Amino acid sequence: MAYTEFSEFAKALAVTFQGGRSPAQFTQDLFKAIYLPVADENPVEETLLRTYKSYFYGVHDITTLAKKISDSLDPSAFAETITTETDASVERLCAEFKDKSPNINADNYNTEIAARFQSIIEKAATPKRKKKTSAGKSTEEKAEPQDSLKDRYGVVLVTEAGSVCPGDGCSNSLFKNEDGHLGLLFDVAVIDPSLPDTDTGNLIALCPECCSKFNLNKTPDAISKMKRIKADLLEAYNEREITSDQKVQEGVRCVLEKIPSMLRPDKIDLNYDPVPLRQKIEADNVALYLKAQGHVNVYYPSVHETFQEMGREGKLRFKPFCLQVKMNYLNLKEEGYDQKRIYYLMTKWLYDATNEDWDSCEIVISYFIQKCEVFDVIAE
């Protein structure tokens, strides 16, 4: 399957060439290296980074992008980008690609790998084969049976839906409990019949009732609505994935626990306008600015001292946590989220990781805006 094929290819190259790049950026750079732009529009540049991330991990196939770029590939340019003088790297690459490119060796490894990439793209871009019906007419190959779709993609789709049916107005669980044993209770719907059913972006997990209703009434409006539901699911899933591996130190929980009992300082100027906040929060985000301003004016000195105290006592590694906050922010920014959404998602990250008070989590995120780990200075 195309989505597995490219994912394995990208991960094999990543061992040698990814460096400090994110999976999304590394994957985009692979396509940039082989695509020769022929017009003002550049599909490789226009594709979202979160889409490249899904390509890398095999969540979605590359069919959509492949169709746009397959006529303008430059494998020789790609071969140059993966040329290395390190013998150990060359040996590793030959071993990684030996199964798919049996003639690969130290002299031709770069051109063999480039040809492999070209083949993967062209295969993904090729329309489905057609076959004759009993009446002699040409028709598209039949769609995969429901059970096959469930077996291949079910776990991914149920996880993407958060284990709850996303059908309009429905909230049925996609799990069932039978005699103390938990099992799945769902069907897989192909959203748009004109698109491949091998692309998980065109599939959605629904409860059996919602799936049946959708399949019996697959009008253009119904398809359009289901596409919007799918897009929302993908965005929510992507948000969860970004922060899923961002664990916080136990010491952070201790800081959050102390915030509700912090005393309000005497003679505080609630109208004070913190310069970093003003420089970093966009002018139209008035509500966000006022919230962060209040947090900083009242809590910044106490929160800062608490972080420092925890560090001195060896209960918190403050600098690594600052870097973690910064990295979390950069990952969310890379996905194209606006400041309001980033503030919410970072607060949720702390809240989910610590189970502490939501307001305290907001105060800590506001602290890091003022401290310059979150948001960038806006150009004048």
C-alpha positions in Angstrom: 0.0 0.0 0.0 1.3 3.4 -0.9 1.0 5.0 2.5 3.1 2.2 4.1 5.6 2.2 1.2 6.4 5.9 1.5 6.5 5.9 5.3 9.0 3.0 5.3 11.1 4.9 2.7 11.1 8.1 4.6 12.0 6.5 8.0 14.8 4.6 6.4 16.3 7.8 5.1 15.6 9.7 8.3 18.2 7.5 10.2 21.0 9.1 8.2 19.7 12.4 7.0 17.0 13.8 9.3 19.3 15.5 11.8 17.5 18.1 13.9 14.6 18.5 11.6 11.0 17.5 12.7 9.5 14.5 10.8 7.2 17.0 9.0 10.0 19.3 7.9 12.2 16.4 6.9 9.4 14.9 4.8 8.7 18.1 3.0 12.4 18.5 2.2 12.4 15.1 0.6 9.6 16.2 -1.8 11.3 19.5 -2.4 14.5 17.7 -3.4 12.8 15.6 -6.1 10.2 18.0 -7.4 11.1 20.5 -10.2 8.5 23.4 -10.0 7.0 24.2 -13.4 4.6 27.0 -12.5 4.0 29.7 -10.0 1.9 27.2 -7.9 4.1 24.8 -6.0 2.1 21.9 -4.5 5.1 20.9 -2.3 5.2 24.3 -0.7 1.4 24.6 -0.4 1.0 21.2 1.4 0.6 21.7 5.2 3.3 20.5 7.5 0.9 18.4 9.4 0.1 16.5 6.2 3.7 15.8 5.7 3.8 14.5 9.3 1.0 12.1 8.5 2.9 10.9 5.4 6.0 10.2 7.5 4.1 8.1 10.1 2.0 6.3 7.5 -1.3 7.8 8.7 -2.2 9.0 5.2 -1.0 8.0 1.8 0.7 10.4 -0.6 -1.8 10.0 -3.5 -3.1 13.6 -3.5 0.4 15.2 -3.6 1.8 12.5 -5.9 -0.8 13.3 -8.6 0.2 16.9 -8.6 4.0 16.4 -8.9 4.5 13.1 -10.7 5.0 14.8 -14.1 7.8 17.0 -12.9 10.3 14.8 -10.9 14.0 15.3 -10.9 15.6 12.1 -9.4 19.1 13.3 -10.3 18.7 16.4 -8.1 17.4 14.1 -5.3 20.4 11.8 -5.7 22.7 14.8 -5.0 20.9 15.7 -1.8 21.5 12.2 -0.3 25.1 11.9 -1.4 27.4 11.3 1.6 31.1 10.7 2.0 30.7 8.7 5.2 31.4 5.1 4.6 29.3 4.0 7.6 26.3 6.0 6.3 26.7 4.5 2.8 26.9 1.0 4.2 23.7 1.6 6.3 21.8 3.0 3.3 22.7 0.0 1.2 21.5 -2.3 3.9 18.3 -0.4 4.4 17.3 -0.4 0.7 18.7 -3.8 -0.3 15.3 -5.5 -0.3 13.7 -3.0 -2.6 16.8 -2.2 -4.7 18.8 -5.5 -5.0 21.4 -3.9 -7.2 22.3 -1.1 -4.8 26.0 -0.7 -3.8 28.4 2.0 -2.6 28.8 3.4 -6.2 25.1 3.8 -7.1 23.3 4.0 -3.7 22.1 7.6 -4.3 20.7 7.0 -7.8 19.1 3.7 -6.7 17.4 5.4 -3.8 16.3 8.3 -6.0 14.8 5.9 -8.5 13.0 4.2 -5.7 11.5 7.5 -4.5 10.4 8.3 -8.1 8.8 4.9 -8.4 6.9 5.4 -5.1 5.5 8.7 -6.3 4.6 7.5 -9.7 2.9 4.4 -8.3 0.8 6.5 -5.9 -0.2 8.9 -8.7 -1.3 6.1 -11.1 -5.1 5.8 -11.3 -6.6 2.5 -10.3 -6.5 -0.2 -12.9 -9.8 -0.8 -14.7 -11.3 -4.2 -15.5 -14.1 -5.5 -17.7 -17.5 -6.2 -16.2 -19.6 -9.2 -17.4 -21.2 -6.8 -19.9 -17.8 -5.9 -21.4 -17.8 -2.4 -20.0 -14.8 -0.9 -18.4 -15.2 0.1 -14.7 -13.1 1.0 -11.7 -12.0 -1.8 -9.5 -14.5 -2.6 -6.8 -14.1 -0.9 -3.4 -12.7 -2.9 -0.6 -15.3 -4.8 1.5 -16.3 -3.3 4.8 -14.6 -6.0 6.9 -11.3 -5.4 5.0 -11.4 -1.7 5.7 -12.1 -2.3 9.3 -9.2 -4.8 9.6 -6.7 -2.5 7.8 -7.6 0.9 9.2 -10.0 0.4 12.1 -7.7 1.1 15.0 -6.3 4.3 13.4 -9.8 5.6 12.6 -11.3 4.8 16.0 -8.3 6.5 17.7 -8.7 9.5 15.5 -12.4 9.7 16.5 -11.5 9.6 20.2 -13.5 6.3 20.5 -16.8 8.2 20.1 -19.0 8.3 17.0 -18.5 11.6 15.2 -21.8 11.4 13.3 -23.8 14.5 13.4 -25.7 14.7 16.7 -24.4 11.2 17.8 -22.1 10.4 20.7 -22.3 6.6 20.8 -19.2 4.8 22.0 -17.3 2.9 19.4 -16.6 0.3 22.1 -18.9 -2.3 23.6 -18.7 -4.2 26.9 -19.6 -7.8 26.8 -19.3 -9.8 30.0 -16.4 -7.7 31.2 -14.6 -7.8 27.8 -14.1 -4.6 25.9 -14.5 -4.8 22.1 -15.0 -2.5 19.2 -18.4 -1.6 17.8 -18.1 0.5 14.6 -18.2 0.4 10.8 -16.0 2.3 8.4 -17.5 4.6 5.8 -15.9 5.8 2.6 -16.6 9.5 2.6 -16.3 10.3 -1.1 -16.8 7.3 -3.5 -14.9 9.2 -6.2 -11.7 9.1 -4.1 -9.5 6.1 -3.2 -10.6 4.0 -0.3 -7.0 3.2 0.5 -6.5 6.8 1.8 -7.5 7.0 5.5 -8.2 10.7 4.8 -11.3 9.5 2.9 -12.4 7.0 5.6 -14.2 7.6 8.9 -15.2 5.3 11.8 -18.9 5.6 12.7 -21.3 3.7 14.9 -23.2 1.1 12.8 -26.4 3.2 12.8 -24.7 6.4 11.6 -22.6 4.5 9.0 -25.8 2.8 7.6 -27.6 6.2 7.4 -24.7 7.8 5.6 -24.2 5.0 3.1 -28.0 5.1 2.2 -28.0 8.9 1.8 -24.6 9.8 0.3 -25.7 13.0 -1.3 -23.2 15.8 -2.2 -24.4 17.8 0.8 -24.0 14.7 3.1 -20.5 14.0 1.7 -19.5 17.7 2.1 -20.7 17.6 5.7 -18.8 14.4 6.5 -15.7 15.9 5.0 -15.9 18.8 7.4 -16.4 16.4 10.3 -13.4 14.4 9.2 -11.3 17.6 8.9 -12.2 18.5 12.5 -11.3 15.0 13.7 -7.9 15.3 12.0 -7.2 18.7 13.5 -8.1 17.5 17.0 -6.1 14.3 16.5 -3.1 16.3 15.4 -3.3 18.5 18.4 -3.3 15.5 20.7 -0.4 14.0 18.9 1.7 17.1 19.1 1.6 17.2 22.9 1.3 13.5 23.6 5.0 12.9 24.2 5.5 16.2 26.0 5.8 14.9 29.6 6.3 17.5 32.4 8.5 17.1 35.4 7.0 16.3 38.8 8.3 19.6 40.1 6.0 21.5 37.8 3.0 20.0 39.6 4.4 21.4 42.9 4.6 24.9 41.4 1.0 24.6 40.2 -0.2 23.4 43.6 1.2 26.5 45.3 -0.3 29.1 42.9 -3.9 29.1 44.4 -2.5 29.9 47.9 -0.1 32.7 46.7 -0.9 36.0 48.3 -1.7 39.0 46.2 1.2 41.5 46.5 0.6 44.8 48.2 0.5 48.0 46.1 0.3 46.2 42.8 -0.4 48.3 39.7 -3.1 46.3 37.9 -2.8 48.8 35.0 0.9 48.0 34.5 1.6 47.2 30.8 4.3 44.5 30.6 6.5 45.3 27.6 7.1 41.7 26.5 3.4 40.9 26.5 2.6 44.0 24.5 5.3 43.2 22.0 4.3 39.6 21.5 0.5 39.3 21.7 -1.2 40.5 18.5 -3.2 43.7 18.8 -6.6 42.1 17.9 -6.2 39.5 20.7 -7.5 41.9 23.3 -9.1 39.3 25.6 -5.9 37.2 25.5 -3.7 40.2 26.3 -5.9 41.3 29.2 -5.9 37.8 30.7 -2.2 37.4 30.4 -1.6 41.0 31.7 -3.6 40.2 34.9 -1.7 37.0 35.4 1.7 38.6 35.0 0.9 41.7 37.1 -0.3 39.6 40.0 1.6 36.3 39.9 4.8 36.8 37.9 7.2 37.5 40.8 5.8 34.8 43.0 5.7 32.2 40.2 9.3 33.1 39.2 10.5 32.8 42.7 8.8 29.4 43.2 10.4 28.0 40.0 13.8 29.2 41.2 13.2 27.8 44.7 12.2 24.4 43.3 15.4 24.5 41.1 17.6 25.3 44.1 16.1 22.4 46.1 16.7 20.0 43.2 13.0 19.3 42.7 12.8 20.8 39.2 15.3 21.2 36.4 14.1 24.7 35.3 16.2 25.3 32.2 15.2 22.0 30.6 11.6 22.7 31.4 11.9 26.2 29.7 13.3 24.5 26.6 10.4 22.0 26.7 7.9 24.8 26.9 9.6 26.6 24.0 9.6 23.4 21.9 6.0 22.8 22.6 5.2 26.3 21.4 7.3 25.9 18.2 5.6 22.7 17.4 2.2 24.3 17.6 3.3 27.4 15.7 4.6 25.1 13.0 1.1 23.7 12.6 -0.2 27.2 11.8 -2.4 27.7 14.9 -3.2 31.2 16.0 -2.1 32.7 19.3 -5.5 32.1 21.0 -5.4 28.4 20.0 -1.8 28.0 21.0 -2.5 29.5 24.5 -5.4 27.1 25.0 -3.5 24.0 23.8 -0.4 24.8 25.9 -2.7 25.3 29.0 -4.4 22.0 28.2 -1.0 20.3 27.9 -0.2 21.3 31.5 -3.7 20.5 32.7 -3.7 17.0 31.2 -0.2 16.3 32.4 -0.7 17.4 36.0 -4.4 17.3 36.7 -4.0 20.6 38.5 -6.2 23.7 38.5 -6.9 25.0 35.0 -6.4 28.7 36.1 -3.0 27.8 37.6 -2.0 26.3 34.3 -3.0 29.5 32.5 -1.0 31.5 34.9 2.1 29.4 34.2 1.7 29.8 30.4 1.2 33.6 30.9 4.4 33.6 32.9 6.3 32.0 30.0 4.9 34.5 27.5 6.4 37.3 29.6 9.6 35.3 30.0 9.8 34.9 26.2 9.5 31.1 25.8 6.0 31.5 24.2 5.1 33.7 21.2 7.5 35.7 19.2 8.1 39.5 19.2 5.8 41.0 16.6 7.7 43.0 13.9 6.9 46.7 13.9 
